């Protein structure tokens, strides 16, 4: 299928007809089913989304994009990440709710490394949206690197005993399954733990984003059997790195979509708002600021797109490019939105205006999966600087 040209302000200009149709369908669904007025209502709920809405969203194939066809997925292979990036971009444009990232990460790992039992029992419910899952990886502090994982999985006669805390964990309170990253005999091992297992305690945390929920998950001597191990014991390093890369690229795509939408309506505002008989957009000083924002916005699109395509191609550069995207977008996405707040003047800092919804989203995305400084240091290590 020949690529077609996509409208400006998007991650990719060249999309196949199938990709364009998928992006358009996702955008229409979000606009019809979860507009910004609905987002404000969902902010008052415990979960930040409704189970029925999430089932309908999953019905579009969102969680099956990284899942093999024989496990109930769409069978897109590595190119599924490109479609997932399109969904994330559209969710960013609408600051949409729902555990897209954690469910996609867990589903992708179960499809790749899960046992037959995990693939047949846990995965179908994730793909259909009947259940959700969370990735318990970070352990507080500022580091999201695999080297920072200190939680121990102790071998016991029944299998393993988990003890420690994980936070922040997205959508943990609503999750049926928890993908837990720990160390066993010094090596990374992952476990698929039912959220209702004895000894698991989930404590909600305060968050900035109105419709995204995070929690601290405590594992107080949680005993699990061998069937909960995902992949080989001690052999989770490759899965964890891939989860990190996918998470970074997808969250960056979402932030880029959010910033693109903010830039669009701010530019419209600048042409409609008059000062001293002239539209704001006519002032040279403001033109310079808009030009700078547009330059940084295109950088956000370019780095996010490069990361997604590198992962899709299984490129040796994917680890570096995913972190480049996070380092760049993590810094510039909030800065662009803050600049747009200033362009709006007083109304931009009110609760009634929608721009703060976007600032909350990109600021939250900046923090999760590691701050920009951490990823710049990781890039230096990867490049052996």
Secondary structure, 3 states (H helix, E strand, C coil): CCCEECCCCCCCCEECHHHHHHHHHHHHHHHHHCCHHHHHHHCCCCCCCCHHHHHHHHCCCHHHCCCCHHHCCCCCHHHHHHHHHHHHHHHHHCCCCCCHHHHHHHHHHHHHHCCHHHHHHCHHHHHHCCCCEEEECCECCCCCCHHHCCCEEEEECCEEEEEEEEEEEECHHHCCEEEEEEEECCEEEEEEEECCCCCEEEEEECCCCCCCCEEEEEEEEEEECHHHEECCCCCCHHHHHHHHHHHHHHHHHHHHHHHHHHHHHHHHHHHHCEECCEEHHHCHHHHHHHHHHHHHHHHHHHHHHHHHHHHHCCCCCHHHHHHHHHHHHHHHHHHHHHHHHHHHHHHHHCCCCCHHHHHHHHHHHHHCCCCHHHHHHHHHHHCCC
